[in-house]
Amino acid sequence: MGDHSTGQGFGSILCSGKSQGLTGQIIFLPEDREKEEQKIRLFSRPNEDDKIINGYTCYKNSVPYQVSLRVAGRHYCGGALIEDGWVLTSAQCYQNNIQVVLGEHDISTHEGPEMSIDVYRIFMHPEFDEHTLDNDIMLIKLVRRISLNSYVRTVSLPSLCAGAATTCLVSGWGNTVPSDAYYPAYTLQCLESPTVSGNDCSKYYPGRLTHNMFCAGRVGKFTTCKGDEGGPLVCQGQLQGIVSWGNQCDAQRNNPWVYTKVCNYIYWIKDIISHN
């Protein structure tokens, strides 16, 4: 979705609550049809910012916490099921009329285990900065509880932040080659992606990182150019990162990708869920 160093607009929103304490509930105001259609094109258009490069097709239903966020039937962002009825994703994935699909593997066909569920309420972090992408995190409450099974399961929140060189798994449905053309991964793609130390990460992105961000990836070998935005980075069975932003997606010259540091938001996440 382009270079996210400048961010994108997300329509009219009203915020209540404060960081790490209150709900940060977002009330979405109606928008005219033209603006809505423009946003749908923006979030679902194929370009080189929605890829896992040099990854592999995940074993079918081996990532049961992975969700697909869709507008008008088109996949545009990823997310992770963290509790029965709750999805964690990126704040930049905000849209009206989101539909959440769970138990998905091949987004080009109906395979049987998929569940398509509407959204009841969205909670964007109240201090999300669309220009720097600081606090790039959002909770989605589904309209109903779901039945967990072998195709649909939750992923644990982190008990501690991940250290440097921790091997993690990122997954998503974006492009699989660095090109302006659209080469979608219709089947879910996976990539082992080690975390990068804060000092090394800062060398790649001087002056752009906050304490709510960290890097992961193998420079010159494999990369994720968002797999998609909002997609999960899971380390040792815990959701440590949310795919957020980075530079161009050529694995031969690309910097590691930047993720939202989930461990910084445990209180905020639990507070919202417990009160809603």
N, C-alpha and C positions, 0 to 999 in steps of 0.2 A: 504494500500500500504506500509506496513512495518512501522517500527519506523522512524518517520520523523525528529528525532533530528539530523540526519546526512544528510537528503535530498537525492535527486536523480539527475542524470544528465539529461539534456534536449536537447542534441544535439548541433549543431553549430548555434549560433545566433550572429547577429550584432546589437548593440544598438546605438541609437542616442537620444539626448535630456537629460534633467536633471530632477531630482525629483521635482514634484509640479509646474513645470513651462512649460517645453516643452513637446512634445508629447510622448516621450519615445517609439517611434515606433520600432518594431522589424522586421527585414528582415530575413526570414527563408531561410537558405541555404539547397540545396538538400542533402539527405543522402542516403547511399546505402540501398538496399532492406533488407539485413539482420538486420541492425540496426533498421530500421523502424518496422520490424516484432517483434523484441525484445521489442520495446517500446509499441507496441500494446498489447503484452502479459502482460507486466508489469502493464499497466494502467487498463486492464480489468480482471486480474486474480482475482478469488475469494479468499479472506482471511479475517481474523478477523479485518481488519482495515477499513472496509467499511460498517458500521452498524448503524442503529438506534435500540437500545436495549430497550425493554419494551415500545415502542411507540404504535401507533394504525394506522390503515388504514385511510388515509385522506378521508373526504367526496369527492366524485368524482368531479373533477374540482374545488375544493375549494381553490386550490393554483395556480391560473392561471398565476402567474409570474414565476413558476418553469419551468426550461428547463432541458433537458437531452442532454449531450454532448456525441457523439458517434464517434467511429472510426471503419470502416469496419462493420457497423451495430450494434456494441456492445456498450452498455452504459458503461461509465467509470467515469464520473464526472457530477456534477450538476452545476447549475448556475441560474441567475435571470435576467429576462427581465426588464431593467430599463428605456428604451426608445424604441420607434418604430425603430427596426433595430439594437439595441445595447443590448448586454448581458454582465453582470458582473460576473466574476468567479475568481477562484484561479489561480495564476501564475503557480503553480505546475501542472495544468491541461493542459499545453501546449502540443499540438500534431500537426503533419501535417495532412491535410485532415480531419479536424473536420467537422462533420455534427451536426447541432443544431435542436433538435426536441422540438416543443412547443405544448401546449394543450394535453399533455400526462398524462395518469393515470396508465394504465396497459401496461408495456413495453413488455409483452409477446404476445400481440395481437394488431391488428389494430382495433380501435374502431370508427374512423370516424373524430373526431375533430382535430387530429394531423396535424401539419405542419412540414415538414422536409425542412430545408433551409441550403444552403451552406454558408461558411464563406468567406467574401471579404478580411478582414484584421484583424490582431491580434496586440494588443498593450499590451505588458507586462510592468509592472512597471520597469523603468530603474535601480532601486536600489534593485530589488528582489535578496535575498540571498538564494540560494538553500540549504545551510547548516543549517542556523538558521530559515529559512522560514520567515524572516522579509520582509515586503512589499509584502506579498503573495496575489497579486491582479492583475487581467488582464481584459482588455476590448476586446470584440469580436464585430466587425462590420459585419453585415450580408450582403449578396449580394443584398438584396432588402428590401424595406419597407414592413411591414406586415399589414394586416387588423385586428385590435383589435376587440375582441368579448367576449362573456361570458366565453369562454374557454382559451383565450389568452389575458392577460392584463399585464400592467407594475406595478412595485412596486416603491414606492417613495424612494428617497434617504433621509437620515436623516437630519433634521434641526439642531439637537443637538446630542451629544453622549448620549447613554443610561446610566442611573445611576445603581447602584447596586440593586439587587433584582427586576429588571424589568422582567416581564413575557414575554417571546418571543416564537416564533414558528419556529422550524427547520424541514426541510423535505428532503426526499431523498429515493433512491431505493436500498440501500445496504442490507447486511445481517440483519436478525432480531434476531439472537441468537449468543452468543459468542462461536464459534466453528471453528476449522480448515476446516471443511466441508463447502460446499457452500449452504446456505439457503437464496436465494435471495428474496427480497421483490419485487415481480413483480408489485404489486400495490404500489402507492406512500404512504410512511409512514410519519406520523407526530408525533411531540413530543413537549409538552410545556416544555421550558427550561429556568429557571430564570438566569439572569446574576449574576456573582460573583464579589465581590469587588476586587480591584487590590491587596490589601494586602493579602487577602485570596488566590487569584489566585497564587501569588508569593510563598506562602507556599507550594503549590502543585508542582510548577516548579521553584525551586530556581535557579536564575542566567540564566534562559532560556527565559524569557519574555522580549519583548521590548515594547515601548510605543504605538506601532502599533498593539498590541494584547490584547485580553481580554478573560475571561473565562465565560462559561455558562454551567449549568447542575445541576442535583440533585445527589450528591454523595450517593451511596448505594441504589439508587432506580431506576433511569432512566439515560440513557446515550446515547450520539451519538458518534460513532466512525467514524466520517465523514459520512455525510449522503447525498451523497458522498462528496469527496473533491470538493470545489467550491460551495457547496450547500448554500442556503440562510438561515440566521437567521433573522427573522422579528419581530420587537418589536413595538407594538402600530402602526402598519401599515407602518413602515419604515424599510428599509433594513439596519440593524445595523452591521451584521456580515457575514463573509464568512467562511464556515467550512475549517479549516486549518490543525491542528495536535493535537495529544494527546497521551496518553499511551494506554495500552491494554484495551479491551472493555468489561470487566466483570463489570456489573453495581453494583455488591456487593462490589467491592473493587476499583473501578475505580475513577480516578481523574476527575474533570470537563474537558470538551473539550476546546480547544483553537481556537479562531476565529480572523480573520483579522478585525481590527476596521475600518469600512467603513467611519465613520465620519471624519477620518484623511485625507481622499483622495478626498473630494468633489471638491476642486479646480482642482486637476489633472484630475478627471473624466470629469468635465465640459469643461476643456480646450481641451482635446482630441476630445470630441464630437463636440464642436463648430468649430474646425479647420479641421474636417474630415467628 
